Amino acid sequence: METTESGEDQPSDTGGYGEIPEAENDSGPSRTKEEALQALKSEGPDWEDSDRSQAIHRNWLERNVTTINYFASEVHASRDFVIGGGGESRKRGSGATLVPIDGTEIVEYTAAFVEPAGFSRAMRVLARKHVVTLAAAEGLGQRTAALELLRRALGVDEPVLYKLDALEVLGDRTWVPPHDAAGYLVPRDDASSKLLSETWFDAVSKGLEEAGAYLVVLTEPLGDEPAQAPWRADFAVENLAAPYSFDVVTERLSRTGLFDRETIKRQLTEAGARPLLEARPRPGFAVEFATEVIRVVGDGGDLRDAVARLDRPGELVREWFAEHKRHDHLAFVFAVAVLEGSSYLTLSDAAAQLFTRLPDAPDEEPMHFRGTLRKDHPWIRLDVGDGPGTVELVKFRNPRLQPVVLTHIWYGYDMYRPVLLAWLKNLCGHPDVEVRARAGTAVGIIASGDLQHAMHRYLRPWARSKAVQLQQSIALALSVIGSLSEHTDAVWTLLRDWAEAPENGYERRMAATAGLVAGGPWGLDNPSRALRLLKCLAEDDDWDALEVIAVGVLHLLDGGSFTEVLRALLAWTDRQDESALVEKGLVAFTFAARSSASRAEPETTVVPVRRPGLPTLLANAVNAPGELAELWARALANAQVRPMALDALREWLRLADRDPSVFKVVRDQILTVAELSDLDCERLEYHLELWADADGNSSASAAEILRELAVSA
């Protein structure tokens, strides 16, 4: 049982599912030194997983350097987006049955019209029947298409058009057009397919034809109820789509005279307009986009600035969630936000698991995620590689969408939060390291909005978990939080508190989690601070955190903090006594000496002998021969660490046997160590002689270096 700051009992976290909590506050036995050293020698999948996890998280940090947006702006109510200037009021007029549509409005809506899919069929139906119903989802430019249909049907430049009251027209078989050679529009406000019938269509169609008039009725998509109605095939168009937004923008810009059509297409593409418009395909946004470009460029501004100003992911997310209420939509989008960059199968499996946990999710609701991608998720894409065996990766079209979606769902769906938290916890402990790394990063984004709530609800409980995978995920989460400037100092302070003098099992696990953060990608932002925290862990007498210290040092080395790490290791081991700090510092050095670099980046290497797979210490040995020689000498002189140090040095000689350029570096390093003292030289001569004469595993490099030592003596 946990206690609050006031001392009251607080029930253990169950993740919202009544799971049996593990005994977090235990004081189980620490690892012995021998157990810790043996675990460190057992290199394998765990270290590969660690490297992969670090790489995924590092990539995220490099792509997301700006502060996360938490929806500070007001939430705008959704409305029907139309190709026009001011839109249309949702309120009915003064009760008049017939309301003229202003000619300016008609021109504004239709001057730069782009034909969408389904428009040609609607035109044929209207020309033949004089009445057509456009049944489409809201916001697809339905009204604009209707005005253009009427304008073309009447065949005049300045058509006479009227808006009708749906309740006074639909279903009334006696209705006749008040004016001949005019066009009539029934807006979708009150139009219902339930008022439509075969007899009404036949009667109205005949009256319109006699008057030379035309009528367009706008409704919501037709449901299953009128599916068998004959009028549905003869008078309804249900496949009207939104026009392609890029074409809408191009058309409107071209008509201003400020832009050449082909030139503006190229410039818009170069400015990044296509993915932005594809993510928000509503024609209303295309109109706003074109209007802003015209304003900015007309005032002498830059097109790229105009496009950047229109990139508003929060607005996109609010619009989408206002219209998509289904549980499978929510589950899939949240899964994409958490696992962005994962394969489709990995992500869809996670989304399906979340869907089944959501409260009140209907059993019959389908989960055809792939089938709804293009229609319901234009802001999400599947990336498929060109090579054989490549998998489909799911990503947002706009990388800024991930934190916006995560925070929108987390803060907007209060009743679902316990379910989301339990689902996230499962992902953070997932056997697939990529899932864990992405989930941990997502947890950090979410937690950044309310650090106090996150700390007590899941960050601290998960940080002290017995599951190492959960600790690793929380370490990534804390790295995300710390990467935000407003939280940086607070996170370092927290980690220092966790690392100092742990007294029981759960405190030792929290200390280990702190070390994982310091030794991860975020620690590279402040390697001195990270190394001070790792030193704090190393000073403790227990050996539980040895792996964390050693791997953290290795990651900092591989990340480029070569000088800082060597300086710290020399300081840790300066006393050369039997203290925990000295031994752990030397163990960390030897572990790094024999561990291949987790990544090879020749463009950032400062040593010509750098090869993929070489230990970072070997690859950079020529830059600090004296510092490395001192550490080698200390490691070989320490009875507890000497076996590991000899293994590492033997590995360097194996590499030297295979590569002449590596041999030169290893030779110079060993000779530098031998120059430190007679005892260091004698120790090296003894082991070099053993390796040079080993049956079946002799080292030519060892023999050559031994000869040079003999000559110099």
MOZI-V985897 format. One record per pair of residues at least 12 apart in sequence whose ideal C-beta (glycine too) atoms are under 6 Angstrom apart, sorted by the first residue. I is the first residue (numbers start at 1). J is the second residue. D is the distance in whole Angstrom. If there is no record, write none. Layout:
i = (I & I)
j = (J & J)
d = (D & D)
//
This chain:
i = (13 & 15 & 15 & 15 & 16 & 16 & 16 & 16 & 17 & 22 & 24 & 24 & 25 & 26 & 27 & 27 & 28 & 30 & 30 & 31 & 31 & 33 & 36 & 36 & 40 & 40 & 49 & 51 & 52 & 53 & 53 & 54 & 54 & 54 & 56 & 57 & 57 & 57 & 57 & 58 & 60 & 61 & 61 & 63 & 67 & 68 & 68 & 68 & 69 & 69 & 70 & 70 & 71 & 75 & 78 & 78 & 80 & 80 & 81 & 81 & 81 & 82 & 82 & 82 & 83 & 83 & 83 & 83 & 83 & 84 & 84 & 85 & 97 & 97 & 98 & 98 & 99 & 100 & 101 & 101 & 103 & 106 & 109 & 109 & 110 & 110 & 110 & 112 & 112 & 112 & 113 & 114 & 114 & 114 & 114 & 116 & 116 & 116 & 117 & 118 & 118 & 118 & 118 & 119 & 121 & 122 & 122 & 126 & 126 & 126 & 129 & 130 & 130 & 130 & 130 & 131 & 131 & 131 & 131 & 132 & 133 & 133 & 133 & 133 & 134 & 134 & 134 & 135 & 135 & 135 & 135 & 135 & 136 & 137 & 139 & 140 & 141 & 141 & 142 & 146 & 146 & 149 & 150 & 150 & 153 & 154 & 159 & 160 & 161 & 162 & 163 & 164 & 164 & 166 & 166 & 166 & 167 & 169 & 170 & 171 & 171 & 173 & 173 & 173 & 176 & 177 & 177 & 177 & 180 & 180 & 181 & 182 & 183 & 184 & 185 & 186 & 187 & 188 & 188 & 191 & 191 & 191 & 193 & 193 & 193 & 198 & 198 & 201 & 201 & 242 & 242 & 243 & 245 & 245 & 245 & 246 & 246 & 248 & 248 & 249 & 249 & 249 & 250 & 252 & 253 & 256 & 267 & 271 & 271 & 271 & 272 & 273 & 275 & 276 & 279 & 279 & 279 & 279 & 280 & 281 & 289 & 292 & 292 & 293 & 313 & 313 & 313 & 313 & 314 & 317 & 317 & 317 & 327 & 327 & 327 & 327 & 328 & 328 & 328 & 331 & 331 & 331 & 332 & 332 & 334 & 335 & 335 & 335 & 336 & 336 & 337 & 337 & 337 & 338 & 338 & 339 & 340 & 340 & 341 & 343 & 344 & 344 & 347 & 348 & 352 & 354 & 355 & 357 & 379 & 380 & 381 & 381 & 383 & 403 & 406 & 406 & 406 & 407 & 410 & 424 & 427 & 428 & 428 & 428 & 429 & 429 & 429 & 436 & 436 & 439 & 440 & 440 & 440 & 441 & 441 & 443 & 444 & 444 & 444 & 445 & 447 & 448 & 448 & 462 & 463 & 463 & 464 & 464 & 464 & 471 & 474 & 475 & 475 & 475 & 478 & 478 & 479 & 479 & 479 & 482 & 483 & 495 & 495 & 495 & 498 & 498 & 498 & 499 & 499 & 499 & 499 & 499 & 500 & 508 & 511 & 512 & 512 & 515 & 515 & 515 & 515 & 515 & 516 & 518 & 518 & 518 & 518 & 519 & 519 & 524 & 527 & 527 & 527 & 528 & 531 & 534 & 534 & 537 & 538 & 538 & 539 & 541 & 549 & 549 & 550 & 550 & 553 & 553 & 553 & 554 & 554 & 557 & 557 & 558 & 558 & 558 & 562 & 566 & 566 & 569 & 569 & 569 & 572 & 573 & 573 & 573 & 576 & 583 & 586 & 586 & 586 & 586 & 587 & 589 & 589 & 590 & 590 & 590 & 590 & 592 & 593 & 593 & 593 & 594 & 594 & 595 & 596 & 596 & 597 & 600 & 607 & 607 & 607 & 609 & 609 & 609 & 618 & 621 & 621 & 625 & 629 & 629 & 632 & 633 & 633 & 633 & 636 & 652 & 653 & 653 & 653 & 656 & 657 & 657 & 657 & 663 & 667 & 670 & 674 & 685 & 688 & 688 & 688 & 689 & 692)
j = (461 & 421 & 422 & 425 & 418 & 419 & 421 & 422 & 422 & 466 & 464 & 506 & 506 & 505 & 504 & 505 & 505 & 542 & 544 & 543 & 544 & 543 & 543 & 546 & 547 & 550 & 433 & 598 & 433 & 433 & 437 & 520 & 521 & 555 & 437 & 437 & 441 & 476 & 521 & 521 & 441 & 483 & 521 & 399 & 484 & 403 & 445 & 448 & 314 & 404 & 407 & 449 & 314 & 318 & 319 & 322 & 138 & 139 & 139 & 282 & 284 & 143 & 144 & 284 & 109 & 141 & 144 & 283 & 287 & 108 & 109 & 108 & 165 & 168 & 162 & 178 & 163 & 162 & 161 & 163 & 158 & 147 & 144 & 147 & 147 & 148 & 151 & 251 & 252 & 255 & 148 & 243 & 247 & 248 & 251 & 241 & 242 & 243 & 241 & 237 & 239 & 240 & 241 & 145 & 237 & 149 & 237 & 149 & 153 & 214 & 205 & 205 & 208 & 209 & 214 & 204 & 205 & 208 & 215 & 216 & 217 & 219 & 235 & 236 & 218 & 237 & 240 & 219 & 221 & 222 & 236 & 238 & 240 & 221 & 282 & 242 & 242 & 283 & 218 & 185 & 216 & 216 & 183 & 214 & 214 & 183 & 183 & 182 & 183 & 184 & 185 & 184 & 186 & 186 & 190 & 191 & 190 & 186 & 195 & 195 & 200 & 199 & 200 & 203 & 207 & 208 & 211 & 213 & 211 & 212 & 212 & 213 & 214 & 215 & 216 & 217 & 218 & 218 & 219 & 217 & 218 & 219 & 219 & 222 & 226 & 230 & 231 & 231 & 235 & 281 & 283 & 283 & 277 & 281 & 286 & 274 & 277 & 283 & 286 & 286 & 289 & 290 & 265 & 290 & 290 & 294 & 303 & 303 & 304 & 307 & 307 & 307 & 397 & 311 & 378 & 379 & 397 & 398 & 316 & 378 & 310 & 306 & 310 & 306 & 398 & 400 & 401 & 404 & 404 & 404 & 405 & 408 & 355 & 358 & 361 & 365 & 355 & 365 & 367 & 351 & 354 & 355 & 351 & 369 & 409 & 347 & 350 & 351 & 380 & 394 & 402 & 405 & 406 & 439 & 442 & 438 & 395 & 402 & 393 & 391 & 392 & 394 & 394 & 369 & 367 & 423 & 367 & 419 & 397 & 396 & 395 & 397 & 395 & 445 & 442 & 445 & 446 & 449 & 446 & 443 & 439 & 440 & 470 & 473 & 467 & 469 & 470 & 469 & 473 & 473 & 473 & 476 & 477 & 476 & 480 & 477 & 477 & 480 & 481 & 480 & 481 & 481 & 484 & 474 & 510 & 513 & 506 & 509 & 510 & 513 & 513 & 513 & 516 & 517 & 491 & 517 & 517 & 520 & 522 & 522 & 522 & 514 & 517 & 533 & 510 & 511 & 514 & 511 & 514 & 533 & 536 & 537 & 536 & 544 & 537 & 545 & 548 & 534 & 537 & 545 & 548 & 552 & 548 & 530 & 533 & 534 & 552 & 552 & 555 & 559 & 556 & 561 & 564 & 564 & 568 & 549 & 552 & 549 & 581 & 584 & 581 & 580 & 584 & 588 & 588 & 591 & 565 & 588 & 592 & 592 & 595 & 592 & 616 & 597 & 598 & 616 & 620 & 624 & 627 & 585 & 589 & 631 & 585 & 585 & 586 & 634 & 634 & 640 & 634 & 635 & 638 & 641 & 641 & 631 & 635 & 635 & 644 & 645 & 648 & 617 & 615 & 617 & 648 & 648 & 651 & 615 & 613 & 615 & 616 & 612 & 619 & 620 & 622 & 661 & 662 & 665 & 652 & 665 & 669 & 672 & 672 & 673 & 673 & 673 & 676 & 680 & 683 & 666 & 699 & 701 & 702 & 701 & 699 & 700 & 701 & 701 & 705 & 705 & 709 & 709 & 702 & 705 & 706 & 706 & 706)
d = (4 & 6 & 4 & 5 & 3 & 6 & 6 & 5 & 5 & 6 & 5 & 5 & 5 & 4 & 4 & 5 & 5 & 4 & 5 & 5 & 5 & 5 & 4 & 4 & 6 & 6 & 4 & 4 & 5 & 5 & 4 & 6 & 6 & 6 & 4 & 6 & 6 & 5 & 5 & 4 & 5 & 6 & 6 & 6 & 6 & 4 & 6 & 6 & 6 & 6 & 5 & 5 & 5 & 6 & 6 & 4 & 5 & 5 & 5 & 4 & 2 & 5 & 5 & 6 & 6 & 5 & 4 & 5 & 5 & 5 & 4 & 5 & 5 & 5 & 5 & 6 & 4 & 6 & 4 & 6 & 6 & 6 & 5 & 5 & 5 & 5 & 6 & 4 & 4 & 5 & 5 & 4 & 5 & 5 & 5 & 5 & 6 & 4 & 4 & 6 & 4 & 4 & 6 & 6 & 6 & 6 & 4 & 5 & 5 & 6 & 5 & 5 & 4 & 5 & 5 & 6 & 5 & 6 & 4 & 6 & 4 & 6 & 6 & 4 & 5 & 6 & 5 & 5 & 5 & 5 & 5 & 5 & 5 & 6 & 5 & 4 & 6 & 4 & 5 & 6 & 4 & 6 & 3 & 6 & 4 & 6 & 6 & 5 & 4 & 5 & 5 & 5 & 5 & 5 & 4 & 4 & 5 & 6 & 4 & 4 & 6 & 6 & 5 & 4 & 4 & 6 & 5 & 4 & 4 & 5 & 5 & 5 & 5 & 4 & 5 & 4 & 6 & 4 & 6 & 6 & 6 & 5 & 5 & 5 & 6 & 5 & 5 & 5 & 5 & 6 & 5 & 6 & 4 & 5 & 4 & 6 & 5 & 6 & 4 & 5 & 5 & 5 & 6 & 4 & 6 & 6 & 6 & 5 & 5 & 5 & 6 & 5 & 5 & 6 & 6 & 4 & 5 & 6 & 5 & 5 & 5 & 5 & 6 & 5 & 6 & 5 & 5 & 5 & 5 & 5 & 6 & 5 & 6 & 5 & 4 & 6 & 5 & 6 & 5 & 5 & 4 & 4 & 5 & 5 & 5 & 5 & 5 & 4 & 6 & 6 & 5 & 4 & 5 & 6 & 4 & 5 & 6 & 5 & 6 & 4 & 4 & 5 & 5 & 5 & 6 & 5 & 6 & 5 & 5 & 6 & 6 & 5 & 6 & 5 & 6 & 5 & 5 & 6 & 5 & 6 & 4 & 6 & 5 & 4 & 5 & 5 & 5 & 6 & 5 & 6 & 3 & 3 & 5 & 6 & 6 & 4 & 4 & 3 & 5 & 6 & 6 & 5 & 6 & 5 & 5 & 4 & 4 & 5 & 5 & 5 & 6 & 5 & 4 & 5 & 6 & 5 & 6 & 5 & 4 & 5 & 6 & 4 & 6 & 6 & 4 & 5 & 4 & 5 & 5 & 5 & 4 & 5 & 6 & 5 & 6 & 5 & 5 & 6 & 5 & 6 & 4 & 6 & 6 & 4 & 4 & 6 & 6 & 2 & 5 & 4 & 6 & 4 & 4 & 6 & 4 & 5 & 5 & 6 & 5 & 4 & 5 & 5 & 6 & 6 & 5 & 4 & 6 & 4 & 6 & 5 & 6 & 6 & 5 & 5 & 5 & 5 & 5 & 6 & 5 & 5 & 5 & 6 & 3 & 4 & 6 & 5 & 6 & 6 & 6 & 5 & 5 & 4 & 6 & 5 & 6 & 5 & 4 & 5 & 5 & 6 & 6 & 5 & 4 & 4 & 5 & 6 & 5 & 6 & 5 & 4 & 5 & 5 & 6 & 5 & 6 & 5 & 6 & 5 & 5 & 5 & 4 & 5 & 5 & 5 & 5 & 5 & 6 & 5 & 5 & 5 & 5 & 4 & 6 & 6 & 5 & 5 & 5 & 5 & 6 & 6 & 5 & 6 & 4 & 6 & 6)
//
